[in-house]
Every structure is written in structure tokens, then in C-alpha cells.
């Protein structure tokens, strides 16, 4: 199996059965994560950052606001809000923005879903939403972590057989600390442990597949 093989939920995508939440006479399908889900989350993060800038327009001198907005535009163009960037994490993992993860998954089946819809579901159908997310969010974070810069670099080094056993241990310890940091944050606190465990298991398999046979020449 290639290291590019996604989790089963990702492979299923829209074709798989989705968890459902009944709310106000409508059946909301919480989609399985795909690359589109990741892109949607990035767009939501950019939109949030943009609103934070435009909210200052009336309070700043025109020249100062124009300079601030231009700086933000350049940051967006330069990819400063791409997945796992510091700016992305600051917004995506902020407790007040947890509905972004739900909304990203909802839009797999409901392109018309709004932030208000996601917030209403989070607050008024909390238990049902938590159960739905418990079924799909671990796969979402597995997808995200597989694209973490540190993990991609490690996989590349493994494939090229460039690491000593000591280096492998050091890197894996750093990755474990990365996951531990995540599980101790406010991101999906009810299922953070499950997410971390599933991601760890998936990465361990990925690393094993990427490692050359023990008798391979160094």
C-alpha cells in the first residue's frame, strides 16, 4: 500500500454512508473528509481573518487601514493561511471557531450550509453533533496530519533511507509530542484522545510502509 493511500473514510468520500443530524425538520449529513473538506476549512479560516481586518475599517485612518488590508492580501497570496501554518492553527483551532470543522464537513453534502447553520447545530443539537463528529473527525485529522510538514519530511527521509535509528527515535518522539500537544488543546475536547490515537496508529503504519527492509543497503 502506498503512503498516499488515504484513510477509509477519505476513500469513501461522498459515496459512503454519512452520519446524520436531524434538526428543525432537516436532515444534515456530516460528510466523510476529503481534500475538498481541507480546502473548505482553509477558505473559512481566510474569511475569518479577512473579517477581522475589515471590522477595523471604520476605526482606522484610511491610509493605515489600506496598508493593513494590503498586508493581509499579500499574506493570503503567499499562503500564510495554508493548513498547518501558524496563522491557520490560530484560527482553525480557536475554541470559538470549532464550528468551522463541522461546517467544512457539512459542505461535502450541503454546499449551501452557512456558519449560522453550523453554530445552531453545535448549540442546539450538541449531543447528536458530537456523535456524528466522533465518526468522521478522526479521519479528517488523519488526513490533515499526513500533510503536516514535519511528517512529510520524515516520510521522505525514511524512503531515502537517510536516517539512523537514533534519528528515527528522535523524530518519532517529536511527532508524538506534536500529537500530545494537539490532544491537550480545546479542539474537539470530547474526542481529542480518540483523534490522537487514530492518527498515531495511521502514522505508525505509514512510517512502517515507508521504511526500507531491514536488510536493505544503507
C-alpha positions as CSV (number, residue, x, y, z in Angstrom):
1,X,0.0,0.0,0.0
2,X,1.4,3.4,-1.0
3,X,1.9,6.2,1.6
4,X,-0.6,8.2,-0.5
5,X,-3.4,5.8,0.4
6,X,-5.9,7.8,2.4
7,X,-8.0,6.6,5.4
8,X,-11.1,4.5,4.5
9,X,-13.4,7.5,5.3
10,X,-11.5,9.6,2.9
11,X,-11.7,7.0,0.2
12,X,-15.4,6.7,0.7
13,X,-16.0,10.4,0.5
14,X,-19.5,11.2,-0.6
15,X,-20.1,7.6,-1.7
16,X,-20.0,6.3,1.9
17,X,-22.9,6.5,4.4
18,X,-22.7,9.7,6.4
19,X,-23.6,10.4,10.0
20,X,-26.9,12.4,10.1
21,X,-28.3,15.0,12.4
22,X,-32.0,15.8,12.4
23,X,-32.5,19.5,13.2
24,X,-35.5,21.7,12.6
25,X,-37.1,19.4,10.1
26,X,-34.0,18.9,8.0
27,X,-31.5,16.0,7.8
28,X,-28.0,17.3,7.9
29,X,-25.4,14.8,6.6
30,X,-22.0,15.2,8.1
31,X,-19.7,14.2,5.3
32,X,-16.6,12.0,5.3
33,X,-13.5,14.1,4.9
34,X,-11.8,14.7,1.5
35,X,-9.3,17.1,0.1
36,X,-12.3,19.4,-0.6
37,X,-13.0,19.4,3.2
38,X,-9.5,20.6,3.9
39,X,-9.7,23.3,1.2
40,X,-13.1,24.4,2.6
41,X,-11.6,24.8,6.1
42,X,-8.7,26.8,4.7
43,X,-11.3,29.2,3.0
44,X,-13.2,29.6,6.2
45,X,-10.0,30.5,8.0
46,X,-9.1,33.1,5.4
47,X,-12.7,34.5,5.5
48,X,-12.4,34.8,9.3
49,X,-9.0,36.5,9.1
50,X,-10.4,38.9,6.5
51,X,-13.4,39.8,8.6
52,X,-11.1,40.7,11.5
53,X,-9.3,43.1,9.2
54,X,-12.4,44.7,7.6
55,X,-14.0,45.1,11.0
56,X,-11.3,47.8,11.7
57,X,-12.1,49.9,8.6
58,X,-14.2,52.4,10.5
59,X,-11.8,52.8,13.4
60,X,-8.6,53.4,11.5
61,X,-7.3,56.2,9.3
62,X,-7.8,55.3,5.6
63,X,-4.1,55.1,4.9
64,X,-3.4,52.8,7.9
65,X,-6.3,50.6,7.0
66,X,-5.3,50.4,3.4
67,X,-1.8,49.3,4.4
68,X,-3.2,46.7,6.8
69,X,-5.5,45.3,4.2
70,X,-2.8,45.1,1.6
71,X,-0.6,43.3,4.1
72,X,-3.4,40.8,4.6
73,X,-3.9,40.4,0.9
74,X,-0.2,39.6,0.4
75,X,-0.3,37.2,3.3
76,X,-3.2,35.3,1.7
77,X,-1.5,35.2,-1.7
78,X,1.7,33.9,-0.1
79,X,-0.1,31.0,1.5
80,X,0.2,32.2,5.1
81,X,-3.2,30.6,5.9
82,X,-2.4,27.2,4.4
83,X,-3.1,24.1,6.5
84,X,-0.7,23.8,9.5
85,X,0.7,27.3,9.1
86,X,0.7,29.3,12.4
87,X,-2.0,31.6,11.2
88,X,-4.2,28.7,10.2
89,X,-3.8,27.0,13.5
90,X,-4.5,30.2,15.4
91,X,-7.9,30.5,13.8
92,X,-8.9,26.9,13.0
93,X,-8.1,25.6,16.5
94,X,-9.6,28.6,18.4
95,X,-12.4,27.4,20.7
96,X,-14.8,30.0,19.2
97,X,-14.2,28.6,15.7
98,X,-14.8,24.9,16.2
99,X,-17.9,25.2,14.1
100,X,-15.6,25.6,11.1
101,X,-14.7,21.9,11.3
102,X,-18.3,20.9,11.4
103,X,-19.2,23.4,8.6
104,X,-16.3,22.0,6.4
105,X,-17.7,18.5,6.8
106,X,-21.3,19.6,6.2
107,X,-20.5,21.3,2.9
108,X,-19.5,17.9,1.5
109,X,-23.2,17.3,1.2
110,X,-24.7,20.7,1.8
111,X,-22.9,23.4,-0.2
112,X,-25.4,25.9,1.0
113,X,-24.7,25.4,4.7
114,X,-23.7,28.7,6.5
115,X,-21.8,29.5,9.6
116,X,-25.1,30.2,11.3
117,X,-26.3,26.7,10.4
118,X,-23.1,25.1,11.9
119,X,-23.3,27.3,15.1
120,X,-27.0,26.4,15.5
121,X,-26.3,22.7,15.2
122,X,-23.4,22.9,17.6
123,X,-25.5,24.7,20.3
124,X,-29.0,23.2,19.8
125,X,-28.2,19.6,18.7
126,X,-25.0,19.3,20.6
127,X,-25.2,15.6,21.6
128,X,-26.1,14.4,18.0
129,X,-23.4,16.6,16.5
130,X,-20.8,15.2,18.9
131,X,-21.7,11.6,17.9
132,X,-21.6,12.5,14.2
133,X,-18.2,14.2,14.6
134,X,-16.9,11.2,16.6
135,X,-17.4,9.1,13.5
136,X,-15.7,11.3,10.9
137,X,-13.4,13.8,12.6
138,X,-10.6,11.3,13.5
139,X,-10.3,10.5,9.7
140,X,-10.3,14.3,9.0
141,X,-7.4,14.8,11.3
142,X,-5.6,11.8,10.0
143,X,-5.8,13.4,6.5
144,X,-4.5,16.7,7.9
145,X,-1.6,15.2,9.8
146,X,-0.5,13.2,6.8
147,X,0.2,16.5,5.2
148,X,1.9,18.1,8.2
149,X,5.3,19.5,7.0
150,X,7.3,17.6,9.7
151,X,5.7,14.3,8.9
152,X,6.1,14.7,5.1
153,X,9.8,15.5,5.7
154,X,10.2,12.4,7.9
155,X,8.5,10.2,5.3
156,X,10.8,11.5,2.6
157,X,13.8,10.8,4.7
158,X,12.5,7.3,5.5
159,X,12.0,6.4,1.9
160,X,15.5,7.5,1.0
161,X,17.0,5.6,4.0
162,X,18.8,8.7,5.2
163,X,18.1,8.3,9.0
164,X,20.0,6.4,11.7
165,X,17.9,4.5,14.3
166,X,18.8,7.3,16.8
167,X,17.5,9.9,14.4
168,X,14.3,7.9,13.8
169,X,13.7,7.8,17.5
170,X,14.2,11.5,18.0
171,X,11.9,12.4,15.1
172,X,9.2,10.0,16.3
173,X,9.4,11.4,19.8
174,X,8.9,14.9,18.3
175,X,5.9,13.7,16.4
176,X,4.4,12.1,19.5
177,X,4.9,15.4,21.3
178,X,3.1,17.1,18.4
179,X,0.1,14.8,18.8
180,X,0.1,15.2,22.6
181,X,0.1,19.0,22.2
182,X,-3.0,18.6,20.0
183,X,-4.8,16.3,22.3
184,X,-4.4,18.7,25.2
185,X,-5.9,21.7,23.3
186,X,-9.5,22.7,23.3
187,X,-10.0,21.2,19.8
188,X,-12.9,18.7,20.0
189,X,-12.1,18.0,23.7
190,X,-14.6,15.2,23.9
191,X,-12.9,13.1,21.3
192,X,-9.3,14.5,21.3
193,X,-8.0,11.3,22.7
194,X,-9.7,9.2,20.0
195,X,-8.4,11.5,17.3
196,X,-4.8,11.4,18.7
197,X,-4.9,7.6,19.0
198,X,-6.3,7.1,15.5
199,X,-3.8,9.5,13.9
200,X,-0.9,7.8,15.8
201,X,-2.0,4.4,14.6
202,X,-2.3,5.6,11.0
203,X,1.1,7.3,11.1
204,X,2.8,4.3,12.6
205,X,1.5,2.2,9.7
206,X,2.6,4.9,7.2
207,X,6.1,5.0,8.6
208,X,6.4,1.2,8.6
209,X,5.4,1.1,4.9
210,X,7.8,3.9,4.0
211,X,10.8,2.3,5.8
212,X,13.1,0.2,3.7
213,X,13.5,-3.5,4.6
214,X,16.0,-4.0,7.5
215,X,18.4,-5.8,5.1
216,X,18.3,-3.0,2.6
217,X,21.7,-1.4,1.9
218,X,22.2,2.0,3.7
